[in-house]
């Protein structure tokens, strides 16, 4: 039996070539190696941060193959397989399983505004089609659907729906999900990693860990698994200045600009997303430099 998912999982950016015409698979390999070398607990390609709606079906397949092959079983790999059409989600999830993914992360259909009965049918249809765990992804700001704790309690009766990525700014939802779902569904924070750890989240799907995987992992582990506030809070305070640069409307552009500053080119976002404005780059460089994420000399040169 596979080990349960736990800890900090990076929702990976998707590197593109300089002209944006193709996925840079060599850069993706380097990114996976960087993450694993820095101690990350798991990887999630093709989430929102991975610009999953801006890649072709063929590019999706290449991304899955590259990440699974490079990770080589060293950490779990969950694939984002969300789509508007249930049939497409089934096909994408089956492909992810066939190519070696350890699980899938599925955002609800984001245009249809499905009812609770439709959501249950959607997730159960996918769950019945695959044999790997599903992480339900609640992100009402982008999905136009809010999976309330009561709805998640119903979804948790589907055997494969074992996890939820809870991406609202209401940290008490962690408490409520645990109370209603018990051990049927475990909670990964999607935004409030530090805060959610104290209420029982056993994982964190993080954007910031693209740039600082070790710091992100150490902070969450100190809070969630060690319950050590004296250790966790200083780590959180060290991490906090970066969070506005990898959240909100800048979550993709800020992360890719950060990699450029760190000397790890990952290309620009694909439109409609635009690169981080040049006026903001020096401030981001200062943040990364203060965190020790880039050499002082490189920061000064930018």
C-alpha positions in Angstrom: 0.0 0.0 0.0 1.4 3.4 -1.0 2.3 5.8 1.9 -0.1 8.6 2.6 0.7 12.0 1.2 2.2 14.3 3.8 4.2 17.5 4.0 5.0 20.3 1.6 4.2 19.7 -2.1 5.3 22.2 -4.7 2.8 23.1 -7.3 5.4 23.4 -10.1 5.6 26.2 -12.6 5.9 25.1 -16.2 9.1 26.3 -17.9 8.8 27.6 -21.4 11.4 28.3 -24.1 12.5 31.9 -24.6 9.9 32.5 -27.3 7.2 30.7 -25.4 6.6 28.3 -28.2 7.4 25.1 -26.4 7.8 23.6 -22.9 11.4 23.6 -21.9 11.7 20.0 -20.8 15.4 20.3 -19.8 14.6 23.2 -17.5 11.7 21.1 -16.1 14.2 18.3 -15.3 16.5 20.7 -13.5 13.5 22.1 -11.6 12.5 18.7 -10.3 16.1 17.9 -9.4 16.4 21.2 -7.5 13.2 20.5 -5.6 14.2 17.0 -4.6 17.7 18.1 -3.6 16.2 20.7 -1.4 14.1 18.2 0.4 10.6 18.8 -0.9 8.0 16.2 0.1 6.1 16.0 -3.2 5.5 17.6 -6.6 2.3 18.7 -8.4 2.7 19.7 -12.0 -0.1 21.2 -14.1 -1.9 23.0 -11.4 -2.8 26.7 -11.6 0.8 27.7 -11.1 1.7 25.3 -13.9 -0.5 27.2 -16.4 -2.4 24.0 -17.1 -4.9 25.8 -19.3 -2.1 27.2 -21.5 -0.5 23.9 -22.6 -1.6 21.6 -25.3 -2.5 17.9 -24.8 0.8 16.9 -26.3 2.7 19.2 -24.0 0.7 17.8 -21.0 1.9 14.3 -21.8 5.5 15.4 -22.1 5.3 17.2 -18.8 3.9 14.2 -17.0 6.5 11.9 -18.6 9.4 14.2 -17.7 8.4 14.8 -14.1 7.6 11.2 -13.3 10.8 10.0 -15.0 13.0 12.6 -13.3 11.4 12.1 -9.9 12.0 8.4 -10.3 9.9 7.5 -7.2 11.9 9.6 -4.9 8.9 11.8 -4.0 5.2 11.4 -4.8 4.0 13.1 -8.0 0.3 14.2 -8.3 -0.9 15.6 -11.7 -3.4 18.4 -12.1 -6.1 16.9 -14.3 -8.9 19.4 -14.0 -11.1 20.3 -17.0 -14.6 21.5 -17.7 -15.8 18.2 -19.2 -16.0 15.1 -17.0 -15.0 12.9 -19.9 -11.8 14.9 -20.4 -11.0 14.7 -16.7 -11.4 10.9 -16.9 -9.1 10.7 -19.9 -6.5 13.0 -18.4 -6.6 11.2 -15.1 -6.2 7.8 -16.8 -3.3 9.0 -18.7 -1.6 10.4 -15.6 -2.1 7.0 -13.9 -0.8 5.1 -16.9 2.3 7.3 -17.0 3.2 6.6 -13.4 1.6 9.5 -11.4 0.9 8.7 -7.7 -2.3 10.7 -7.6 -4.3 13.5 -9.3 -5.4 16.9 -8.2 -8.8 18.0 -9.7 -10.3 21.4 -9.5 -14.1 21.4 -10.1 -15.5 22.3 -13.5 -15.0 26.1 -13.6 -17.6 27.4 -16.0 -20.7 25.2 -15.5 -21.2 26.2 -11.9 -22.2 22.6 -11.0 -24.7 21.8 -8.2 -23.6 19.5 -5.3 -25.2 16.5 -7.0 -23.3 17.3 -10.2 -20.1 17.7 -8.3 -20.6 14.3 -6.6 -21.3 12.7 -10.0 -18.2 14.4 -11.5 -15.8 13.2 -8.9 -17.3 9.8 -8.5 -17.1 9.2 -12.3 -13.4 10.0 -12.2 -12.8 8.0 -9.1 -14.4 5.0 -10.6 -12.2 5.2 -13.6 -8.8 5.3 -11.8 -7.0 3.5 -9.0 -4.9 6.3 -7.6 -6.0 8.9 -5.0 -7.7 12.1 -5.9 -6.9 15.4 -4.2 -10.0 17.6 -4.6 -9.0 21.2 -5.2 -11.1 23.9 -3.7 -10.2 27.3 -5.1 -13.4 29.3 -5.5 -11.5 32.5 -6.5 -10.7 30.8 -9.9 -13.1 27.9 -10.2 -16.3 29.8 -9.6 -17.3 26.9 -7.3 -16.9 26.8 -3.5 -16.6 23.3 -2.1 -17.9 24.0 1.4 -17.0 21.6 4.2 -20.4 20.0 4.0 -19.9 19.3 0.3 -16.5 17.9 1.0 -17.9 15.7 3.6 -20.2 14.2 0.9 -17.3 13.9 -1.5 -15.2 12.2 1.1 -17.5 9.2 1.0 -16.1 8.5 -2.5 -13.2 6.1 -1.6 -10.6 7.6 -3.9 -11.3 11.2 -2.8 -8.8 11.1 0.1 -7.4 14.6 0.1 -8.4 18.2 -0.3 -6.4 21.2 -1.2 -8.2 24.0 0.7 -7.4 27.3 -1.0 -9.6 29.9 0.6 -8.4 32.4 3.2 -10.8 31.0 5.8 -8.5 29.0 7.9 -11.3 27.7 10.1 -12.4 25.5 7.2 -9.5 23.2 8.0 -11.1 22.6 11.4 -14.6 22.1 9.9 -13.4 19.8 7.2 -11.7 17.6 9.7 -14.7 17.6 12.0 -17.1 16.6 9.2 -14.8 14.2 7.2 -12.8 12.5 10.0 -10.1 10.3 8.6 -11.9 9.9 5.2 -10.3 13.0 3.8 -7.1 14.8 4.9 -6.4 18.5 4.4 -3.6 20.1 2.5 -3.5 23.9 2.8 -3.5 25.7 -0.5 -2.7 29.2 0.8 -2.4 29.5 4.6 0.3 26.8 5.2 1.5 28.1 8.6 -2.0 28.8 10.0 -3.6 25.6 8.7 -0.9 23.4 10.2 -2.1 24.3 13.7 -5.6 23.3 12.9 -4.7 19.9 11.7 -3.6 20.2 8.0 -1.2 17.4 7.2 0.1 19.0 4.0 0.7 22.2 2.1 0.5 22.7 -1.6 2.8 25.6 -1.9 3.7 28.1 -4.7 6.6 29.7 -2.7 8.3 26.3 -2.5 9.2 26.6 -6.2 11.8 29.2 -5.1 12.5 28.2 -1.6 11.6 24.5 -1.1 13.7 23.8 1.9 12.5 26.8 3.9 8.9 26.1 3.0 9.2 22.4 4.0 11.0 23.2 7.2 8.4 25.8 8.3 5.4 23.6 7.6 7.0 20.5 9.2 7.9 22.5 12.4 4.3 23.6 12.7 2.4 20.6 11.5 4.5 17.7 12.7 6.7 19.0 15.5 4.1 21.5 16.9 7.1 23.7 17.7 6.0 27.3 17.6 9.5 28.6 18.7 11.0 27.0 15.6 8.1 27.4 13.2 7.2 31.1 13.7 10.7 32.5 12.9 10.8 30.4 9.7 7.3 31.7 8.8 8.4 35.3 9.4 11.4 34.7 7.2 9.2 33.3 4.4 6.4 35.8 4.7 8.0 38.7 2.6 8.0 36.4 -0.4 4.4 35.4 -0.2 2.9 38.5 -1.8 5.2 38.0 -4.8 4.0 34.4 -5.4 0.3 35.0 -4.6 -2.5 36.9 -6.0 -2.2 38.0 -9.7 1.6 37.7 -9.6 1.8 34.0 -8.6 3.1 32.8 -11.9 5.0 36.0 -13.1 6.6 36.5 -9.7 7.7 32.9 -9.4 9.3 32.9 -12.9 10.9 36.3 -12.3 12.3 34.9 -9.1 13.9 32.0 -10.9 15.5 34.3 -13.4 17.0 36.3 -10.5 18.3 33.1 -9.0 20.0 32.2 -12.3 17.5 29.4 -13.1 15.8 30.5 -16.3 12.2 29.2 -16.7 10.9 31.5 -19.4 8.0 33.9 -19.2 4.3 33.0 -18.6 2.2 32.5 -21.6 -0.4 35.2 -22.4 -2.7 36.4 -21.2 -0.3 36.3 -18.3 2.5 38.8 -18.7 6.0 38.9 -17.2 6.5 40.7 -13.9 6.9 44.4 -14.6 10.5 45.5 -14.6 9.8 48.2 -12.0 9.0 45.4 -9.5 12.1 43.2 -10.2 14.5 45.1 -7.9 12.1 44.7 -4.9 11.7 41.0 -5.5 15.5 40.7 -5.8 15.9 42.4 -2.4 13.4 39.9 -0.9 15.2 36.9 -2.3 18.5 38.3 -1.3 17.4 38.8 2.3 16.1 35.2 2.4 19.5 33.9 1.1 17.8 32.6 -2.0 20.2 34.3 -4.4 23.8 35.5 -4.2 24.2 39.2 -3.1 26.4 39.8 -6.1 23.7 38.7 -8.5 21.1 40.8 -6.7 23.3 43.9 -7.0 23.8 43.3 -10.7 20.1 43.2 -11.5 
